[in-house]
């Protein structure tokens, strides 16, 4: 069988399948058009309004409200600081997290994935490789979490599936024992 006759048969079969599909769905389309109400009936339905409910989920790490972040640190930005833990990172970015109101601020409010934590002690020892991004938010966001308006907010968004394999090696240096060195006589 030649290649051209095979191609023409394949084309014919495709055309027949397309026509059959069109015939199958054509009566359903006309039936839907026939069921639609006339214009006067639609006007009476316009007085009865239905509620539209939209549901959704917040993005991972989003905070309460719609106030945008003043600064956003990516993993590359965090690596550029050369720190090993979250507490060291917060020390390095303290100039960005200090409040401009300057009234005895006790440091920033720290959130993890948009949720309050009891303190930095919970996450202070986490390695910086666990962080997906850090958002530094203005003082207004602290009010929404029940803190004073004199503190900025640091929202630390963690990676979802972070695995770390750590190896530690230790050794001790032994002091050399004082030994008698024989002398030549």
Residue pairs with C-beta under 8 A, 6 or more apart in sequence:
37 45
58 114
60 113
60 114
60 157
60 160
61 113
61 114
61 132
61 133
61 135
61 155
61 157
62 114
63 111
63 114
63 135
63 137
63 141
63 144
63 153
63 155
64 114
64 141
64 144
64 145
65 140
65 141
65 144
67 137
67 138
67 140
67 141
69 135
69 136
69 137
69 155
70 96
70 136
70 137
70 138
70 152
71 96
71 135
71 136
72 133
72 134
72 135
72 136
73 93
73 133
73 134
73 135
73 136
74 133
75 129
75 131
75 132
75 133
78 89
78 128
78 131
78 134
79 128
81 89
81 92
81 93
81 128
83 89
83 91
83 92
83 128
84 127
84 128
85 124
85 125
85 126
85 127
85 128
86 120
86 123
86 124
86 125
86 126
86 128
86 131
86 156
87 120
87 124
87 125
88 128
89 128
89 131
89 134
90 97
90 107
90 108
90 110
90 120
90 154
93 134
93 136
93 154
94 107
96 136
97 107
97 108
97 136
97 152
97 154
98 105
98 108
98 152
99 105
99 139
99 150
99 151
99 152
100 139
101 139
101 149
101 150
102 150
103 150
104 150
105 150
105 151
106 151
107 120
107 151
108 136
108 151
108 152
108 153
108 154
109 116
109 141
109 142
109 145
109 147
109 151
109 152
109 153
109 154
110 117
110 119
110 120
110 123
110 153
110 154
110 156
111 117
111 145
111 153
111 154
111 155
111 156
112 122
112 123
112 155
112 156
112 157
112 158
113 155
113 156
113 157
113 158
114 155
114 157
116 145
116 146
117 123
123 156
126 158
127 164
129 162
129 164
130 158
130 159
130 162
130 164
131 156
131 157
131 158
131 159
132 157
132 158
132 159
132 160
133 157
134 154
134 155
134 156
134 157
135 154
135 155
135 157
136 152
136 153
136 154
136 155
137 152
137 153
137 154
137 155
138 152
138 153
139 149
139 150
139 151
139 152
139 153
140 149
141 153
142 148
142 149
142 150
142 151
142 152
142 153
143 149
145 153
147 153
